Amino acid sequence: MGYTGEAVVVPIGIDSDRYRPDDRSFQRELSASFIGSLDWIPNQEGLKWLLQEVWGPVVARHPEMVLHVAGRNPPAWVQDLAGPNVQVHGEVSDAVEFINRHSLMIVPLLAGSGMRVKILEGMALGKVVLTTSVGLEGIAATQREEALIADTPDQFAAAIEWCYGDRDRLRQIGRRARQLIRLQYDNLTTTRQLKKAYDRLLVGAS
């Protein structure tokens, strides 16, 4: 490649003002959301892993726990898993409203690359996002500060168990997550970063 000049990395941005948290999800029984295109292989693999390796032990300890699954084109095996502890909604008309109903957002990605907009959206809505190290790539969130990070079935189950503790600490994670999005991943912030980079290039070229 040979390039030795300045390089600037600008993350994906979202309009954080568009995402209005609904704190009522923290007042109800803990429930979890999973949302993503169900015809995308990494989403299928992550969901299958979650349901096969994690969900059984979680439900054994908390039989009231429900995972709400949303996404277009769910394959037959996903629809066949619907039951008391897994509700399959298919494609939803309003993803923000769907995420807002549940205090916990689970993103069990095992493969893929790039930043995940849905994680930024969940954080902007003040939800507790539980994801893998792969899922959090490119997002400067810290364990139990702005997100929950787990990479093994035991870690995932332990993280969900941890969520059954003090609800106020879940709210605090959600608030810190929203603040992180506003400070680092809002469209205005990322646009300013890009403008500064262009300004430096223009000054250097003059």
N, C-alpha and C positions, 0 to 999 in steps of 0.2 A: 504494500500500500504506500509506504514512504512518506505519508503526511506528517509534518512536525509542527504545524501551526496550532492556533487556539481551537479548542473544541468545547462546546457547551452542551450539556445535557439538560433538557427541559422536560419535566414529566407531563403526563396527561393531566389536563385540568377539567374540572366540572363547575357548573354554576351552583355554588353551595347555597345560595339564597333560594333556589328552587326546591331544596330538600328541607322540609319542616318536620322535625322530630315529633312523634306522638309518644309522650311519656307514659301513657296508660298501659302500654305493653309491659312495663315493669311492675304494674300493680296487679296483674293477673298471674295465674300459674305459669311457670316457665314453659315456653314452647319455642320451637326452632324452625327457621325457614331455610330452604335450599332453593335457589333460583338460577336458572341458566338454560341455554338451548340444549335440549335433551337428544338432539341429533348430532351433537359435537362429542367426539369420542372421549376427550379428557373429562368432560362432565359426566359421561356415562361411567367411566372407570372410577372416578372419585366417589360418585353416589353408590355404585355397587360395593366398593370397598367399605364405605361408611356403614351400609346396611348389613353387610356380611360380617364385618370384623368388629364393629363398635356398637351398633344399635342394640343388639341382643342383651349384652350385659347392662347397658344403660336402662333399658325398659324393665329388666329383671329387678333393678333397684328402685325404679320410679315408673310404675305401670301407668301412671297418668301422663307421661311424657309423650308428646306428639311431634313428629317431623312433618312439616308442610312442604311439599315438593311442587314447584311450579316451573314450567318451561315448555316451549313448543315441541311438538313431535315426540312425545314420550313413547319409547318402544314398549312392546307388549309386556316384557318382563318387569318394567317399572309399574305399569298399570296393575299387573298381577300382585304386586306387593302391597297394594292399598289395603288398609285395615285399621283397627283402632289406634295404632301407634304410628301409622304412616298414611297421610292423606295426600293423594295425587290430584292436583288442581289443573294440570295441563297448562296451556298458555293463558296468562291472566291479562286483563285489559289495562291494568295499572300496576306496574311493578313496584312503584314507590309505596302505594297503599298496601300492597301485599307484604313488603319488607317491614313496613311500619307496624303491622299487627303483632309482630313477634320480637321479643327482647333479644333473642339469640339468632344470629345469622351464621350458618355453617357453610364453609367453602372448602371442601376436602380435595383440593387439586393435588394430584400426584405427578403431573407432567404438564408441559406447556411452557410458554414464554411470554414476556411482556407484562405490563401492568394490567390488573383486572379492574375494569371500571366498576363492576358490581360491588367490589370491596370498598372502593371509594364512596359509592352511593350508600352502602350500609353504614359506613362510618359517618358520613355526612348526616344520616338520619339518626345518629346517636345510638346505634345498636351495638351490641357486643358481637364482634366478628371473631369467629373461631376458624382458623385456617392453618394451612401448612406453611413451611418455609418457602416452598415453591409459590404458593398463592400470594404470599406477601412480598415477593420480589419487586423492588422498585418503590416500595412504600415504607417510609421511615417510622414505622410503629414499633413500640417496645412491648415485650411480654408483660401482660397484666397492667399495662399503663394505658395503651390505646387499643390493644387487641389481645387475643389469646392465640398462642402458637403451639401446634402439636403435630408431630410427624409419625407417630406410631399409634396403633389401636389403644394401647394402655394410656398413652398421653391424651388422646382424644377423650376417652372415657373419664379420665381424671379431670380434664378441663370442664367437661359438662357437669361432673359431680361438684366441682368448685363453684359452678354457677348457682348451685342450690344453697349456697351460704347467704351471706348478707346481701340483700338486694340493693342496698345503697351503693355498695362497691361496684355493682354492675352499672348502675346509673352513672357513677363517676367515670368508669371506663368509657361509656358512651359519650359523655360530655367531653372528655379529653380527646376522644377520637374525632368528634365534630370540630373541636378547636384545631386539631392538627390539619384537617382538611381545609379549613378556612385560611390557615396561615401558610400552608405549603402547596396545596393542590387546587386552590380556587382558580378559575379562569383568569381573573384579574392578576393574581400573583404570577402565574406562569406566563401571561402576556407581558408583564413588566420584565421578567427575566429575559424573555426573547428580545424585547425591545432594547434592553441594555446591551445584549450581545451584538445586535445589529448596529447600535450606536458606536460601540467600540470598533467594529469593523469599518464603519464609514469614516471615523476619525483617523484610523490607521491608513486608510486608502487615500486620504486627502493630502 
